[in-house]
Amino acid sequence: MSQTREPTRYGRIRRPDDAWLAKAPAEPILEPELPIIDTHHHLWERPDHRYLLHELLADLRTGHNVVATVFLECRAMYRASGPAEMRPLARPSSSRASRR
C-alpha cells in the first residue's frame, strides 16, 4: 500500500482501503475442500469502521472451507462502567448485536 496513514491509538489497526483492495486480481482457491480453521478474528465497531458478524460471515463465504474460527477480543465494546477488571467482558448487548 502506498498510502501513509497514522495508526490508531491501539497500534496498526486501520480502516480497510476498499479502493486499493478492489484493484487486486481475484485469486483462485487452490484447495476448496481443505478444511481451514481461521485462528484469529476480531469483531468491533469503531467511529471510522466496523467489522461485525455479518461482515465476518461474508468474508467466510468466499469459497474456502472455513470450518471454525477463533475470536480474540480487541479493546472493542468494553463496558463503560463497573470494576476495571470486568470491563473487557463483552456487554450482553454487543454479543446480541453481533449475532444479527
Long-range contacts (C-beta under 8 A, 24 or more apart in sequence): 8-46, 10-74, 10-75, 13-46, 13-74, 15-48, 15-49, 16-49, 29-62, 29-63, 29-64, 32-63, 32-64, 32-65, 33-65, 34-64, 34-65, 35-65, 35-67, 36-64, 36-65, 36-66, 36-67, 37-66, 37-67, 37-68, 37-69, 37-70, 38-66, 38-68, 38-69, 38-70, 39-69, 39-70, 40-70, 40-72, 41-69, 41-70, 41-71, 41-72, 42-71, 42-72, 42-73, 42-74, 42-76, 43-71, 43-76, 43-77, 43-98, 44-74, 44-76, 44-77, 45-76, 45-77, 45-94, 46-76, 52-97, 52-98, 53-98, 53-99, 53-100, 54-100
